[in-house]
Amino acid sequence: MSYELIAIVMFSSMMLMLMTGQRVFGAIGVVGAIAAIFLWGTGGGDISFTAAIKLMKWYPLLTLPMFIFMGYVLSESKIADDLYQMFHVWMGRINGGLAIGTIGLMVLISAMNGLSVAGMAIGATIALPELLRRGYDKQMVTGVVQAGSSLGILVPPSVVLVLYAMIARQPVGQLWLAGLLPGLMMAALFIIYIAIRCRINPELGPALSKEELDVPMAEKLRLLRAGLLPLFIFAAMMVPFVNGWTSLVESSAIGAMAAFLATVLKGRMTKLVFENSVRQTLAITCMFMWIILAAMGFGAVFDGLGAVKAIDNLFTDQLHLDPWMILVLMQLSFLLMGTFLDDTAMLVIVAPLYIPLVALLGFDLVWYGVLYTITTQIAYMTPPFGYNLFLMRAMAPPEIELRDIYRSIIPFVGIMVIALTLVMVLPDIALWLPNYVYGK
């Protein structure tokens, strides 16, 4: 059996196991282990052991539980409620102001947690009912929550970019800085779209009544201080790192400790909040550890087959495809996989093939990490089985139907495609900040 055929059998077997409902790490790990033993005998079992040792020795891995803990502490302590109240008071006087404030809320939630599901849960339970109660168009606000929550995997500290860094062996700090400007750019594009659409048609996002806006200035300032607390925590964590005063791991520890102390000082660190935060941190961290371990083992087998060079030869020498055309085809395949897989599964399934191929084609792997993340965001919201679509269906009020959810994302997916195109055409949007910081 040729190596090319073995590679095809490995991918086919893995996809078949995933379709039967097996866990991602189980499907990837089992296929990789069986292929290693089949190819190299019992000695092939050492591949998984070697991958595990490499993973345990990767020092930046410590950032993963730190940032996840920080996010869950701020979320479980209801500090996100203060954020929304702040936007409610300060943005409610303009048409579409609460929807714009919801995007701002999602950006700050992303800086707190790094997971899109956290933004979706907070947006659907806190922002969405308030927006509907105040007469906002249900399709527009449903799209706002879905699009805003997708920023969680692009704005640092993105857990998905940590996973990409481990698999691609790229610096986490550079990837986070590379995702910051594209994430803020995308949020700004969302806000511009909402503002223009609500200015043209004010009924889509009516301003709050004078009675609701009649809040004493002292209360406004109190809400501003409470709502900006996560921003101060983010700054306390990132400023020392960007200036080179602390390492990435040290900054993650500062963030986790600052979030914990802020919650204690606000009197919200109860036993239940602490226990839930620790349990969720442990669950998410262990899930990512197993997936990374399986992906590294699978990737080692794939490297041994030489499949990447064979596919590069197929595309460039036999089919005569331009490197940019190959890159576009990769992104289209992510969109297709996003209809039935989440971001983590997509990455670990194709990482052994795509990441080395991107390097062979001469593209920057940090830049490609941002492209992958934006494409994943689009896939999250692409019918028929986009991940965010079903999360919204599970969390949305009864009056929002599935067809409303599908229609709501059309303009926001268009905005994401524009953002993806801009980052592809102008790589400096992603690379300027990491080059500036690490070039000092």
Secondary structure, DSSP 8 states (H G I E B T S, - for coil): --HHHHHHHHHHHHHHHHHTT--HHHHHHHHHHHHHHHHHGGGGGHHHHHHHHHHHT-GGGGHHHHHHHHHHHHHHTTHHHHHHHHHHHHHTTSTTHHHHHHHHHHHHHHHHH--HHHHHHHIIIIIHHHHHHTT--HHHHHHHHHHHHGGGGTSSS-HHHHHHHHHHT--HHHHHHHHHHHHHHHHHHHHHHHHHHHHH-GGGS----HHHH---HHHHHHHHHHHTHHHHHHHHHHHHHHTTSS-HHHHHHHHHHHHHHHHHHTT---HHHHHHHHHHHHHHHHHHHHHHHHHHHHHHHHHHHTHHHHHHHIIIIIS---HHHHHHHHHHHHHHHTTTS-HHHHHHHHHHHHHHHHHHTT--HHHHHHHHHHHHHHHHT-SSS-HHHHHHHHHS-TTS-HHHHHHHTHHHHHHHHHHHHHHHH-THHHHHHHHHHHT-
